[in-house]
Each structure stands twice: as structure tokens, then as C-alpha cells.
Amino acid sequence: MKSKLTYIGQLNGFWKFYDDNKDKINTSDITLYMVLLRYCNKIGWKETFSVNPYIMDEMCPLAINTYYKSLANLHKLNIIIWDKGKHNVSNQKITIINFANSLANSLANSLANSLANSLANSLANNNNTINTYSDPFLFSESVNKETTHAPDKKDLNYFITFFEQRNIQKKEAEKFYYYYEQTNWKTKNGNNVENKDAAAQNWINRIEENEKEKSSGKKEKNYEFNTEILKDPNRLKFK
């Protein structure tokens, strides 16, 4: 049975593909793919849709040459199908390859093999390892129970709920999630983000601090006061 496109299904499939092909895909390709998913979501998850490069330019932060290079690379990697149309402008069409349909059979076989191998290893290694399965759609692996923590499964929907419970708009949750997805959940210093909830809370704290500064108008008042002093130097004289 053919599966429908979904945000979570495509993101899971894309990041699995990225993990296996890091040398073939760059940050510009990732950015463009996220923009295409966002546009596809806006039009109701049609797998094939027409695109106007001038409209895409408003949604995509990439330069036009980089935009076309990334389209070509995503097409080459069979992540999308790009029908260039006439002169790369009119009648362009893009088809989003459904990861759920393209990977379902291979993943089912891989999962079955992984389960069998993990069970055999656990019996042979005197309980030194445990079988830990993350999202079964993505991967299975055997890990050491003394040194490895369970993988963090928190996705976009989790953080949308996290932000909305704190009265922060959904778009801020999306900004937070896609920012860290593109950095592979690393800080500016290159360190792994160990606690995603803490990172989300820090993001929210910065938003609230900015809102307080805007509403208080303290900076503007200080500026006006200093300006008045400069206008009347006599105020600085002592009698």
C-alpha cells in the first residue's frame, strides 16, 4: 500500500539518508530540501507540484546559482525529481520522493536481520550488551549498557508542544528545531547538545528577554536623556 507524504516520515527518511551519504550532500542542499518540504506542506502534500523560481526565491535564503546547484544535486541523489521546464523558469515541476515508499522493503529486511543478529549477540556476550532499538523505521543497533544512553527521539512535534505549553508560537519551535537539525545538534563551539530540553528552554528565555526589552523601552529613554544633556552643556557646569 502506497504511503502518503508526511513531515515526520520525510524528515526521518532524509536524515537517515544524510547519515549514510554525508560526503554527497551539503548544507545548501539540506536548506533547499527543508524549504521544499515546507512548500509541499503548504499546498497539501502533493508529491508533484509546479514551482516558480521567483516565488521560491522569497522562501529560500540561497543565492540563485546555489539554488540551482542544490536542485541538481538533490535530483542526482534521487531525493527529488526535477523537471527543469523551459529555460529553467517556466513549467518547472518537482516531485518529492516518498522515503516511506522507497525504503519500506529494504528497511523491513534490514530490521529483521538486525533483530536476529542482536539477539544472537546478546546471548553470546554474557549480558555485557543490551539490544536497544530506536525508531524502528530508522535503525537498530547493539550498544554497551554501561556507557551508552538511549537515543533521544524528540522530534518537531515534541518541540512545538514544548514551546506552546510555554505560550511561545509554533514558528519559534520550528526555527529552533531546524536550526539545530542543520547543525546536527551541535553548539556554536562544536559540542554536542546533550540536553535538548535545556537548549529549547534557553531559546525561549532569549525570546522572553527580547520581548521584555522591547516592552520596557529602557534603551530609548536612556538615549533621550543623554541627548538632552548634550543639547544643553550648561547642565554639566558646577556652581
C-alpha positions in Angstrom: 0.0 0.0 0.0 1.4 3.4 -1.0 2.1 5.7 1.9 1.2 9.4 1.9 3.9 12.1 2.4 4.2 13.3 6.0 6.6 15.8 7.6 7.9 13.2 10.1 8.3 10.5 7.6 10.2 12.7 5.2 12.4 14.1 7.9 13.3 10.7 9.3 14.0 9.4 5.9 16.1 12.4 4.8 18.3 12.4 8.0 18.8 8.6 7.6 19.9 9.2 4.0 22.1 12.1 5.2 23.8 9.8 7.8 24.7 7.3 5.1 25.8 10.0 2.5 27.4 12.9 4.4 30.1 13.2 1.7 27.5 13.7 -1.1 25.2 16.4 0.4 26.0 19.8 1.8 24.3 22.4 3.9 22.8 24.2 0.9 21.2 21.0 -0.2 19.8 20.5 3.3 18.4 24.1 3.4 16.7 23.7 0.0 15.2 20.4 0.9 13.7 21.8 4.1 12.2 24.7 2.0 10.7 22.3 -0.5 9.1 20.3 2.4 7.7 23.5 3.9 6.2 24.5 0.5 4.9 21.0 -0.1 3.2 21.1 3.3 1.6 24.5 2.5 0.0 23.1 -0.7 -1.4 20.0 1.0 1.4 17.4 0.5 1.2 16.9 -3.3 4.1 14.7 -4.3 4.5 16.6 -7.6 4.0 20.3 -7.9 4.9 23.2 -10.1 7.3 25.8 -8.8 8.2 29.3 -9.9 11.8 30.2 -9.1 10.8 33.7 -8.2 8.4 32.5 -5.6 10.9 30.1 -4.3 13.4 32.9 -4.0 11.2 34.6 -1.4 11.1 31.4 0.7 14.7 30.2 0.2 17.7 32.1 1.6 20.1 30.6 -1.1 21.6 32.6 -3.9 20.1 31.7 -7.3 23.2 29.8 -8.6 23.4 27.9 -5.3 19.6 27.2 -5.6 20.0 25.5 -9.0 23.1 23.6 -8.0 21.3 22.1 -5.0 18.2 21.3 -7.1 20.5 19.4 -9.5 22.3 17.6 -6.7 19.1 16.6 -4.9 17.8 15.3 -8.3 21.1 13.4 -8.9 20.8 11.7 -5.4 17.2 10.7 -6.2 15.8 12.6 -3.3 13.6 14.7 -5.7 12.8 14.6 -9.4 13.3 18.0 -11.0 11.7 18.7 -14.3 13.6 21.8 -15.5 10.8 23.1 -17.7 11.6 25.8 -20.3 14.8 27.7 -19.7 14.8 26.7 -16.0 12.0 29.2 -15.4 8.5 28.3 -16.7 6.7 25.0 -16.1 9.3 23.7 -13.6 8.0 20.7 -11.7 9.4 19.0 -8.6 8.4 15.6 -7.3 9.3 14.8 -3.6 10.5 11.2 -3.4 8.5 9.5 -0.6 11.1 7.9 1.6 8.4 5.7 3.2 7.6 4.0 -0.1 11.2 3.9 -1.5 12.7 2.4 1.7 10.0 0.3 3.2 11.0 -3.0 1.7 14.8 -2.6 2.3 14.2 -1.3 5.8 11.9 -4.2 6.7 14.6 -6.7 5.6 17.3 -4.7 7.4 15.3 -4.6 10.6 14.6 -8.3 10.6 18.3 -9.1 10.1 19.4 -6.6 12.8 16.9 -8.1 15.3 18.2 -11.6 14.6 21.9 -10.5 14.9 21.3 -8.5 18.0 19.5 -11.4 19.7 22.4 -13.8 18.9 25.0 -11.3 20.1 23.2 -10.8 23.4 23.1 -14.5 24.1 26.8 -14.9 23.2 28.2 -12.0 25.2 27.1 -12.9 28.8 24.7 -10.0 29.1 27.5 -7.4 28.6 25.4 -5.7 25.9 21.8 -5.0 25.6 19.7 -4.6 22.5 18.5 -1.0 22.1 16.2 -0.2 19.2 15.5 3.4 18.4 12.8 4.3 15.9 12.4 1.0 14.0 11.9 3.0 10.8 15.4 4.3 11.0 17.9 1.8 12.5 18.7 -0.9 15.1 21.9 -1.4 16.9 23.6 -3.2 19.8 25.1 -0.9 22.5 27.0 -1.3 25.7 24.6 -0.8 28.7 27.3 0.7 30.9 28.4 3.6 28.6 25.6 4.3 26.2 22.4 6.2 26.8 19.1 5.6 25.0 18.8 7.8 21.8 16.8 11.0 22.0 13.7 10.6 19.9 12.4 14.2 20.3 11.1 15.5 17.0 9.5 18.6 15.7 6.1 17.9 17.1 7.6 17.4 20.6 9.2 20.8 20.5 6.1 22.5 19.1 4.2 21.2 22.1 7.1 22.2 24.4 7.0 25.8 23.1 3.2 26.1 23.0 3.0 25.0 26.6 5.1 28.0 27.5 3.0 30.3 25.3 5.6 30.6 22.5 4.4 30.5 18.9 4.8 27.4 16.8 7.1 29.2 14.3 9.7 29.7 17.0 9.7 26.0 17.7 10.3 25.4 14.0 13.1 27.9 13.9 14.7 26.2 17.0 14.3 22.7 15.6 15.6 23.3 12.1 18.5 25.4 13.3 19.8 22.5 15.4 18.9 19.9 12.8 21.1 21.7 10.3 24.0 21.9 12.9 23.5 18.2 13.6 22.6 19.3 17.2 25.9 20.9 18.0 26.6 24.2 19.7 28.5 27.1 18.2 31.6 25.7 19.9 31.1 22.4 18.1 30.0 20.5 21.2 27.0 18.1 21.1 23.7 19.3 22.6 23.4 16.8 25.5 20.1 18.2 26.8 17.6 19.3 24.1 15.0 20.4 26.6 17.6 22.8 28.2 18.5 24.1 24.8 14.9 24.7 24.0 14.3 26.5 27.3 17.4 28.7 26.7 15.9 29.6 23.3 12.6 30.5 24.9 14.4 32.6 27.6 16.1 34.7 25.0 12.8 35.3 23.3 11.2 36.4 26.5 14.2 38.7 27.4 14.0 40.3 24.0 10.2 40.9 24.4 10.8 42.5 27.9 13.4 44.9 26.5 11.1 45.9 23.7 8.2 46.5 26.0 10.2 48.3 28.7 11.7 50.9 26.3 14.6 51.4 28.6 17.1 51.9 25.9 15.1 54.5 24.2 14.6 56.5 27.4 18.2 56.5 28.2 19.0 57.7 24.8 16.6 60.6 25.1 18.0 61.6 28.5 21.6 61.6 27.2 20.6 63.6 24.2 19.0 66.3 26.3 22.3 66.7 28.3 24.3 67.1 25.1 21.9 69.7 23.8 22.4 71.8 27.0 26.1 71.7 28.1 25.3 74.2 30.9 23.7 71.3 32.8 27.1 69.9 33.3 28.6 73.1 34.9 29.1 73.3 38.7 28.2 76.5 40.6 
